[in-house]
């Protein structure tokens, strides 16, 4: 698609569809469901990382940054809810316990920052 700012430059307009995001959310929701609270959080992260890494590798070409940021937020939210339920706490405990430092210490694969901006090679 032609750039609206720089005429004559073409960019790849590609990002994950709503259906693809829904499938990923379903996988994250299944891995962090209430019925799996007997598992350690590190084991859940170990199950989620290959899914996130593969999904990011597939959709990293183009301009998927906003979608990747939304997925990172969703994974953070689901893991915070999972850990809260596991330890018998109410709510998500965003500001006190389950911050981005906590996510980093767990080793959760972050999708934000893995996008490669590619130009489209269209013949004009």
C-alpha positions as CSV (number, residue, x, y, z in Angstrom):
1,X,0.0,0.0,0.0
2,X,1.3,3.5,-0.8
3,X,2.3,5.6,2.1
4,X,0.0,8.5,2.9
5,X,3.0,10.6,4.1
6,X,5.6,9.8,1.5
7,X,4.1,9.4,-1.9
8,X,5.8,6.9,-4.1
9,X,6.9,4.7,-1.2
10,X,5.0,1.4,-0.6
11,X,4.8,-0.5,2.6
12,X,3.5,-3.9,3.5
13,X,0.1,-3.6,5.3
14,X,-0.1,-6.9,7.2
15,X,-1.1,-7.7,10.7
16,X,-2.9,-10.5,12.5
17,X,-6.6,-10.9,11.8
18,X,-9.2,-10.8,14.6
19,X,-9.6,-14.6,14.1
20,X,-5.9,-15.2,14.6
21,X,-5.9,-13.1,17.7
22,X,-8.9,-15.0,19.0
23,X,-7.2,-18.4,18.5
24,X,-4.1,-17.1,20.4
25,X,-6.3,-15.7,23.2
26,X,-8.0,-19.1,23.4
27,X,-4.7,-20.9,23.8
28,X,-3.5,-18.4,26.5
29,X,-6.9,-18.7,28.3
30,X,-6.7,-22.5,28.2
31,X,-3.1,-22.5,29.6
32,X,-4.0,-20.2,32.4
33,X,-7.5,-21.5,33.3
34,X,-8.7,-21.9,36.8
35,X,-8.6,-25.7,36.6
36,X,-4.8,-25.6,36.1
37,X,-3.8,-23.7,39.3
38,X,-2.1,-26.8,40.7
39,X,0.7,-26.3,38.2
40,X,3.6,-23.9,39.0
41,X,3.6,-20.5,37.2
42,X,7.0,-21.3,35.6
43,X,5.5,-24.5,34.0
44,X,2.7,-22.4,32.5
45,X,5.2,-19.9,31.1
46,X,7.2,-22.8,29.7
47,X,4.1,-24.0,27.9
48,X,3.2,-20.5,26.6
49,X,6.6,-19.4,25.4
50,X,6.8,-21.6,22.3
51,X,3.3,-20.6,21.2
52,X,4.1,-16.9,21.6
53,X,7.4,-17.3,19.9
54,X,6.0,-19.1,16.9
55,X,3.1,-16.7,16.6
56,X,5.4,-13.7,16.7
57,X,7.7,-15.3,14.1
58,X,4.8,-15.8,11.7
59,X,3.3,-12.3,12.1
60,X,6.5,-10.2,12.6
61,X,6.8,-8.9,9.0
62,X,4.6,-5.9,8.4
63,X,3.2,-3.6,11.0
64,X,1.9,-5.7,13.8
65,X,3.2,-3.6,16.6
66,X,-0.2,-2.6,18.1
67,X,-1.5,-6.1,17.9
68,X,1.6,-7.4,19.6
69,X,1.3,-4.9,22.4
70,X,-2.3,-5.9,22.9
71,X,-1.2,-9.6,23.1
72,X,1.5,-8.8,25.6
73,X,-1.0,-7.0,27.8
74,X,-3.4,-9.9,27.6
75,X,-0.8,-12.5,28.5
76,X,0.3,-10.3,31.5
77,X,-3.3,-10.0,32.6
78,X,-4.0,-13.7,32.3
79,X,-0.8,-14.7,34.2
80,X,-1.6,-12.2,37.0
81,X,-5.1,-13.6,37.3
82,X,-3.7,-17.1,37.3
83,X,-1.1,-16.3,40.0
84,X,-3.7,-14.5,42.1
85,X,-6.1,-17.5,42.0
86,X,-3.2,-19.9,42.7
87,X,-2.2,-18.0,45.8
88,X,-5.7,-17.3,47.0
89,X,-5.6,-13.5,46.4
90,X,-8.4,-11.4,45.1
91,X,-8.0,-9.3,42.0
92,X,-5.1,-8.9,39.6
93,X,-2.7,-7.1,42.0
94,X,-1.1,-5.2,39.1
95,X,0.6,-2.4,41.1
96,X,1.9,-4.4,44.0
97,X,2.8,-7.9,43.1
98,X,2.5,-8.8,39.4
99,X,4.3,-5.9,37.6
100,X,6.3,-6.1,34.4
101,X,9.4,-6.9,36.5
102,X,7.6,-10.0,37.6
103,X,6.8,-11.0,34.0
104,X,10.4,-10.4,33.1
105,X,11.7,-12.5,35.9
106,X,9.4,-15.3,34.9
107,X,10.9,-15.2,31.4
108,X,7.7,-14.7,29.4
109,X,8.5,-14.1,25.7
110,X,7.5,-10.6,24.8
111,X,6.1,-9.9,21.4
112,X,6.6,-6.2,21.6
113,X,9.8,-5.2,19.7
114,X,9.9,-8.3,17.5
115,X,8.3,-6.6,14.5
116,X,10.3,-6.1,11.3
117,X,9.2,-3.3,9.2
118,X,9.4,-4.5,5.6
119,X,8.8,-2.5,2.4
120,X,6.6,-4.0,-0.2
121,X,8.2,-4.8,-3.5
122,X,5.3,-4.0,-5.7
123,X,5.7,-3.4,-9.4
124,X,4.3,0.0,-10.4
